[in-house]
Protein backbone atom coordinates (compact mmCIF):
# COMPACT_ATOMS: atom_id res chain seq x y z
CA UNK A 1 0.00 0.00 0.00
CA UNK A 2 1.33 3.51 -0.80
CA UNK A 3 2.63 5.45 2.19
CA UNK A 4 0.84 8.80 2.51
CA UNK A 5 1.56 9.45 6.18
CA UNK A 6 1.86 13.17 6.87
CA UNK A 7 0.12 14.17 3.63
CA UNK A 8 -3.14 16.10 3.39
CA UNK A 9 -5.42 15.42 0.42
CA UNK A 10 -8.48 17.23 -0.88
CA UNK A 11 -10.86 15.06 -2.90
CA UNK A 12 -13.56 16.98 -4.73
CA UNK A 13 -16.96 15.41 -5.31
CA UNK A 14 -16.08 12.81 -2.69
CA UNK A 15 -19.41 12.04 -1.03
CA UNK A 16 -20.05 8.91 -3.10
CA UNK A 17 -18.94 6.81 -6.04
CA UNK A 18 -15.37 7.06 -7.28
CA UNK A 19 -14.66 10.09 -5.08
CA UNK A 20 -15.67 8.29 -1.89
CA UNK A 21 -13.52 5.27 -2.78
CA UNK A 22 -10.57 7.58 -3.44
CA UNK A 23 -11.02 9.38 -0.12
CA UNK A 24 -11.17 6.09 1.78
CA UNK A 25 -8.11 4.70 0.00
CA UNK A 26 -6.04 7.82 0.65
CA UNK A 27 -7.07 7.77 4.32
CA UNK A 28 -6.24 4.07 4.62
CA UNK A 29 -2.80 4.89 3.18
CA UNK A 30 -2.22 7.44 5.97
CA UNK A 31 -3.38 10.76 4.54
CA UNK A 32 -5.66 13.26 6.24
CA UNK A 33 -8.56 13.82 3.86
CA UNK A 34 -10.86 16.72 3.06
CA UNK A 35 -14.10 15.30 1.71
CA UNK A 36 -15.65 17.89 -0.58
CA UNK A 37 -19.31 17.76 -1.52
CA UNK A 38 -21.86 20.08 -3.13
CA UNK A 39 -25.22 18.58 -2.15
CA UNK A 40 -24.84 15.18 -0.47
CA UNK A 41 -24.12 16.28 3.09
CA UNK A 42 -25.30 13.11 4.81
CA UNK A 43 -23.19 10.88 2.56
CA UNK A 44 -20.13 13.09 3.08
CA UNK A 45 -20.51 13.07 6.86
CA UNK A 46 -21.02 9.31 6.84
CA UNK A 47 -17.80 8.90 4.88
CA UNK A 48 -15.94 11.13 7.32
CA UNK A 49 -17.15 8.97 10.21
CA UNK A 50 -15.95 5.81 8.48
CA UNK A 51 -12.54 7.35 7.88
CA UNK A 52 -12.25 8.54 11.47
CA UNK A 53 -13.37 5.14 12.78
CA UNK A 54 -10.51 3.68 10.78
CA UNK A 55 -8.05 5.88 12.65
CA UNK A 56 -7.44 8.62 10.09
CA UNK A 57 -8.31 12.31 10.09
CA UNK A 58 -11.03 13.73 7.86
CA UNK A 59 -13.44 16.62 7.53
CA UNK A 60 -16.32 17.32 5.16
CA UNK A 61 -16.46 20.69 3.40
CA UNK A 62 -19.35 21.90 1.27
CA UNK A 63 -18.30 23.78 -1.87
CA UNK A 64 -19.86 24.04 -5.32
CA UNK A 65 -16.77 24.03 -7.50
CA UNK A 66 -18.62 25.34 -10.54
CA UNK A 67 -18.22 28.67 -8.70
CA UNK A 68 -14.51 29.70 -8.48
CA UNK A 69 -15.01 31.50 -5.16
CA UNK A 70 -16.11 28.18 -3.64
CA UNK A 71 -12.74 26.63 -4.45
CA UNK A 72 -11.03 29.35 -2.45
CA UNK A 73 -13.35 28.61 0.48
CA UNK A 74 -12.56 24.90 0.26
CA UNK A 75 -8.81 25.40 0.42
CA UNK A 76 -9.07 27.98 3.19
CA UNK A 77 -10.97 25.49 5.33
CA UNK A 78 -8.47 22.71 4.60
CA UNK A 79 -5.53 24.91 5.58
CA UNK A 80 -7.30 26.03 8.75
CA UNK A 81 -7.88 22.43 9.79
CA UNK A 82 -4.68 20.70 8.71
CA UNK A 83 -2.16 23.47 8.06
CA UNK A 84 -1.10 22.22 4.64
CA UNK A 85 -2.30 20.61 1.42
CA UNK A 86 -0.21 18.08 -0.52
CA UNK A 87 -2.65 16.42 -2.90
CA UNK A 88 -5.66 17.58 -4.91
CA UNK A 89 -7.87 15.01 -6.59
CA UNK A 90 -10.14 16.78 -9.08
CA UNK A 91 -12.95 14.25 -9.10
CA UNK A 92 -16.04 16.50 -9.04
CA UNK A 93 -17.86 16.32 -12.32
CA UNK A 94 -21.16 15.81 -14.03
CA UNK A 95 -22.28 14.08 -17.19
CA UNK A 96 -25.25 14.05 -19.49
CA UNK A 97 -25.43 12.48 -22.93
CA UNK A 98 -27.45 14.22 -25.65
CA UNK A 99 -27.54 14.05 -29.45
CA UNK A 100 -26.47 17.17 -31.30
CA UNK A 101 -30.10 18.08 -32.00
CA UNK A 102 -30.89 18.11 -28.27
CA UNK A 103 -27.96 20.19 -27.03
CA UNK A 104 -28.86 23.54 -25.51
CA UNK A 105 -26.75 26.21 -23.86
CA UNK A 106 -27.59 25.18 -20.30
CA UNK A 107 -26.33 21.63 -21.01
CA UNK A 108 -23.06 23.01 -22.33
CA UNK A 109 -22.63 25.47 -19.46
CA UNK A 110 -23.47 22.94 -16.74
CA UNK A 111 -20.87 20.44 -17.93
CA UNK A 112 -18.11 22.91 -18.71
CA UNK A 113 -18.63 24.98 -15.55
CA UNK A 114 -17.95 22.02 -13.27
CA UNK A 115 -15.85 19.63 -15.32
CA UNK A 116 -13.45 22.25 -16.70
CA UNK A 117 -13.80 25.62 -14.96
CA UNK A 118 -14.17 24.02 -11.55
CA UNK A 119 -11.13 21.82 -12.07
CA UNK A 120 -9.02 24.70 -13.34
CA UNK A 121 -9.72 27.03 -10.43
CA UNK A 122 -9.35 24.26 -7.85
CA UNK A 123 -5.94 23.53 -9.40
CA UNK A 124 -5.07 27.23 -9.12
CA UNK A 125 -5.85 27.11 -5.41
CA UNK A 126 -3.84 23.91 -5.01
CA UNK A 127 -0.76 25.34 -6.69
CA UNK A 128 -0.88 28.32 -4.31
CA UNK A 129 -1.42 26.09 -1.26
CA UNK A 130 1.46 23.76 -2.17
CA UNK A 131 3.85 26.74 -1.98
CA UNK A 132 7.47 25.53 -2.16
CA UNK A 133 6.75 22.00 -0.96
CA UNK A 134 5.63 20.56 -4.27
CA UNK A 135 2.51 18.46 -4.52
CA UNK A 136 0.31 16.34 -6.72
CA UNK A 137 -2.79 17.23 -8.75
CA UNK A 138 -4.67 14.18 -10.01
CA UNK A 139 -7.48 14.82 -12.48
CA UNK A 140 -10.25 12.28 -13.01
CA UNK A 141 -10.90 12.36 -16.74
CA UNK A 142 -12.50 9.60 -18.86
CA UNK A 143 -11.69 7.29 -21.73
CA UNK A 144 -14.11 9.38 -23.81
CA UNK A 145 -11.51 12.15 -23.82
CA UNK A 146 -9.50 10.12 -26.32
CA UNK A 147 -12.29 7.93 -27.71
CA UNK A 148 -15.49 10.00 -27.87
CA UNK A 149 -18.78 8.16 -28.13
CA UNK A 150 -22.01 9.09 -29.98
CA UNK A 151 -24.31 11.51 -28.13
CA UNK A 152 -21.47 12.57 -25.82
CA UNK A 153 -19.94 15.46 -27.74
CA UNK A 154 -20.08 18.00 -24.91
CA UNK A 155 -19.08 15.58 -22.15
CA UNK A 156 -16.24 14.21 -24.26
CA UNK A 157 -15.09 17.77 -24.97
CA UNK A 158 -14.94 18.57 -21.26
CA UNK A 159 -12.75 15.56 -20.61
CA UNK A 160 -10.50 16.33 -23.57
CA UNK A 161 -10.11 19.81 -22.05
CA UNK A 162 -9.18 18.21 -18.72
CA UNK A 163 -6.41 16.25 -20.41
CA UNK A 164 -5.11 19.34 -22.21
CA UNK A 165 -5.06 21.22 -18.90
CA UNK A 166 -3.21 18.30 -17.33
CA UNK A 167 -0.42 18.39 -19.89
CA UNK A 168 -0.14 22.18 -19.87
CA UNK A 169 -0.03 22.45 -16.07
CA UNK A 170 2.45 19.58 -15.81
CA UNK A 171 4.84 21.56 -18.00
CA UNK A 172 4.13 24.84 -16.23
CA UNK A 173 4.29 23.57 -12.64
CA UNK A 174 7.01 20.93 -12.99
CA UNK A 175 9.80 23.34 -11.99
CA UNK A 176 7.95 23.79 -8.68
CA UNK A 177 7.89 20.00 -8.08
CA UNK A 178 4.13 19.89 -8.67
CA UNK A 179 3.00 16.75 -10.49
CA UNK A 180 -0.14 16.81 -12.65
CA UNK A 181 -1.66 13.66 -14.13
CA UNK A 182 -4.99 12.47 -15.54
CA UNK A 183 -6.70 9.16 -14.84
CA UNK A 184 -9.09 7.97 -17.55
CA UNK A 185 -11.67 5.53 -16.13
CA UNK A 186 -13.89 3.42 -18.31
CA UNK A 187 -17.46 2.47 -17.39
CA UNK A 188 -17.44 2.21 -13.59
CA UNK A 189 -20.00 0.89 -11.11
CA UNK A 190 -21.32 3.97 -9.30
CA UNK A 191 -24.59 5.37 -8.02
CA UNK A 192 -24.70 7.59 -11.08
CA UNK A 193 -24.42 4.64 -13.44
CA UNK A 194 -27.09 2.69 -11.58
CA UNK A 195 -29.47 5.67 -11.68
CA UNK A 196 -29.03 6.25 -15.40
CA UNK A 197 -31.92 5.19 -17.66
CA UNK A 198 -29.29 3.86 -20.06
CA UNK A 199 -27.35 1.90 -17.44
CA UNK A 200 -28.06 -1.47 -19.07
CA UNK A 201 -26.78 -0.18 -22.40
CA UNK A 202 -23.61 1.13 -20.75
CA UNK A 203 -23.04 -2.18 -18.99
CA UNK A 204 -23.60 -4.26 -22.10
CA UNK A 205 -21.29 -2.02 -24.12
CA UNK A 206 -18.58 -2.11 -21.46
CA UNK A 207 -18.74 -5.88 -21.08
CA UNK A 208 -18.52 -6.42 -24.83
CA UNK A 209 -15.59 -4.04 -25.30
CA UNK A 210 -13.51 -4.53 -22.12
CA UNK A 211 -10.76 -7.17 -22.48
CA UNK A 212 -10.78 -7.86 -18.73
CA UNK A 213 -14.45 -8.73 -19.00
CA UNK A 214 -16.10 -6.79 -16.18
CA UNK A 215 -17.37 -3.37 -15.16
CA UNK A 216 -14.85 -1.16 -13.37
CA UNK A 217 -15.21 -0.66 -9.62
CA UNK A 218 -14.47 2.60 -7.78
CA UNK A 219 -11.66 0.83 -5.91
CA UNK A 220 -9.92 0.15 -9.24
CA UNK A 221 -9.56 3.90 -9.72
CA UNK A 222 -8.75 4.63 -6.09
CA UNK A 223 -5.68 2.41 -6.02
CA UNK A 224 -4.08 4.23 -8.94
CA UNK A 225 -4.86 7.61 -7.36
CA UNK A 226 -3.17 6.54 -4.12
CA UNK A 227 -0.07 5.50 -6.06
CA UNK A 228 0.08 8.82 -7.93
CA UNK A 229 -0.33 10.69 -4.63
CA UNK A 230 2.63 8.88 -3.10
CA UNK A 231 6.34 9.53 -3.36
CA UNK A 232 6.62 6.35 -5.44
CA UNK A 233 5.21 8.41 -8.34
CA UNK A 234 7.49 11.43 -7.96
CA UNK A 235 8.92 10.93 -11.49
CA UNK A 236 5.51 10.79 -13.20
CA UNK A 237 3.83 13.91 -14.54
CA UNK A 238 1.85 15.03 -17.58
CA UNK A 239 0.50 11.53 -18.15
CA UNK A 240 -2.93 10.32 -19.27
CA UNK A 241 -3.38 6.97 -17.55
CA UNK A 242 -6.24 4.77 -18.74
CA UNK A 243 -7.74 2.70 -15.90
CA UNK A 244 -10.44 0.92 -17.86
CA UNK A 245 -9.73 -2.80 -18.04
CA UNK A 246 -8.51 -2.26 -21.58
CA UNK A 247 -11.65 -0.45 -22.78
CA UNK A 248 -10.72 2.00 -25.54
Residue pairs with C-beta under 8 A, 6 or more apart in sequence:
1 28
1 29
1 226
2 29
2 226
2 227
2 229
2 230
2 232
3 29
3 30
3 230
3 231
4 26
4 29
4 30
4 31
4 87
4 226
4 229
4 230
5 30
5 31
6 30
7 30
7 31
7 32
7 86
7 87
7 229
8 31
8 32
8 33
8 34
8 78
8 82
8 83
8 84
8 85
8 86
8 87
9 23
9 26
9 31
9 32
9 33
9 34
9 85
9 86
9 87
9 88
9 89
9 229
10 33
10 34
10 36
10 74
10 75
10 78
10 85
10 87
10 88
10 89
10 122
10 126
11 19
11 22
11 23
11 26
11 33
11 34
11 35
11 36
11 89
11 91
12 19
12 36
12 63
12 65
12 74
12 88
12 89
12 90
12 91
12 92
12 118
12 122
13 19
13 36
13 37
13 38
13 65
13 91
13 92
13 93
14 20
14 22
14 23
14 33
14 35
14 36
14 37
14 44
14 47
14 89
14 91
15 35
15 37
15 40
15 41
15 43
15 44
15 47
15 60
16 40
16 43
16 47
16 190
16 191
17 188
17 190
17 191
17 192
17 218
18 91
18 140
18 185
18 188
18 190
18 218
18 221
18 222
19 89
19 91
19 92
20 35
20 43
20 47
20 218
21 217
21 218
21 219
21 221
21 222
22 89
22 91
22 218
22 221
22 222
22 225
22 226
23 33
23 35
23 47
23 51
23 58
24 47
24 50
24 51
24 54
24 222
25 219
25 222
25 223
25 225
25 226
26 33
26 87
26 89
26 222
26 225
26 226
26 229
27 33
27 51
27 54
27 56
27 57
27 58
28 54
28 56
29 226
29 229
29 230
30 56
31 56
31 86
31 87
31 229
32 56
32 57
32 58
32 82
33 51
33 56
33 57
33 58
34 58
34 59
34 60
34 61
34 74
34 77
34 78
34 81
34 82
34 85
35 44
35 47
35 48
35 51
35 58
35 59
35 60
35 61
36 44
36 60
36 61
36 62
36 63
36 65
36 74
36 92
37 43
37 44
37 60
37 61
37 62
37 63
38 62
38 63
38 64
38 65
38 92
41 60
41 62
44 60
44 62
45 60
47 58
47 60
48 58
48 59
48 60
51 57
51 58
52 58
57 82
59 77
59 78
59 81
61 73
61 74
61 77
61 78
63 70
63 71
63 73
63 74
64 70
65 71
65 74
65 92
65 114
65 118
65 119
65 121
65 122
66 110
66 113
66 114
66 117
66 118
68 117
68 118
68 121
71 118
71 121
71 122
71 124
71 125
72 125
74 122
74 125
75 85
75 125
75 126
75 128
75 129
78 85
78 129
79 85
79 129
84 129
84 133
85 126
85 129
85 130
85 135
86 130
86 133
86 135
86 136
86 229
87 135
87 136
87 137
87 138
87 229
88 122
88 123
88 126
88 135
88 136
88 137
88 138
89 138
89 140
89 225
89 229
90 118
90 119
90 122
90 123
90 137
90 138
90 139
90 140
90 162
91 140
92 114
92 118
92 119
92 122
93 114
93 115
93 119
93 140
93 158
94 110
94 111
94 114
94 115
95 111
95 152
95 155
95 192
96 107
96 110
96 111
96 154
96 155
97 149
97 151
97 152
97 155
97 198
98 107
98 151
98 154
99 150
99 151
100 153
103 153
103 154
107 154
108 154
111 154
111 155
111 158
112 154
112 157
112 158
112 161
115 155
115 158
115 159
115 161
115 162
116 158
116 161
116 162
116 165
119 139
119 162
119 165
120 165
123 137
123 165
123 169
123 180
126 135
126 137
127 135
127 137
127 169
127 173
127 176
127 178
129 135
130 176
130 178
132 176
133 177
134 176
134 177
134 178
134 179
135 177
135 178
135 179
136 178
136 179
136 180
136 181
136 228
136 229
136 233
137 169
137 173
137 178
137 179
137 180
137 181
138 181
138 182
138 183
138 225
138 228
138 229
139 162
139 163
139 165
139 166
139 180
139 181
139 182
139 183
140 182
140 183
140 185
140 221
141 159
141 162
141 163
141 166
141 182
141 183
141 184
141 185
141 240
142 155
142 156
142 159
142 184
142 185
143 184
143 185
143 186
143 242
143 244
143 247
143 248
144 152
144 155
144 156
144 159
145 156
145 159
145 160
145 162
145 163
145 182
145 184
145 240
146 160
146 163
146 184
146 240
146 242
147 248
148 156
148 160
149 156
159 184
162 182
163 182
163 184
163 240
166 180
166 181
166 182
166 238
166 240
167 238
167 240
169 178
169 180
170 179
170 180
170 181
170 237
170 238
170 239
171 238
173 180
174 237
174 238
179 228
179 233
179 234
179 236
179 237
180 237
180 238
181 228
181 233
181 236
181 237
181 238
181 239
181 240
181 241
182 239
182 240
182 241
183 221
183 224
183 225
183 228
183 241
183 243
184 240
184 241
184 242
184 243
184 244
185 216
185 220
185 221
185 243
185 244
186 206
186 210
186 216
186 242
186 243
186 244
186 245
186 247
187 193
187 202
187 203
187 205
187 206
187 210
187 215
187 216
187 244
187 247
188 215
188 216
188 217
188 218
188 220
188 221
189 215
189 216
189 217
189 218
190 218
193 199
193 202
193 203
196 202
203 215
206 215
206 216
206 247
207 213
207 214
207 215
209 247
209 248
210 244
210 245
210 246
210 247
211 245
211 246
211 247
212 245
212 246
213 245
214 245
216 243
216 244
216 245
220 243
220 245
221 243
224 241
224 243
227 233
228 236
228 241
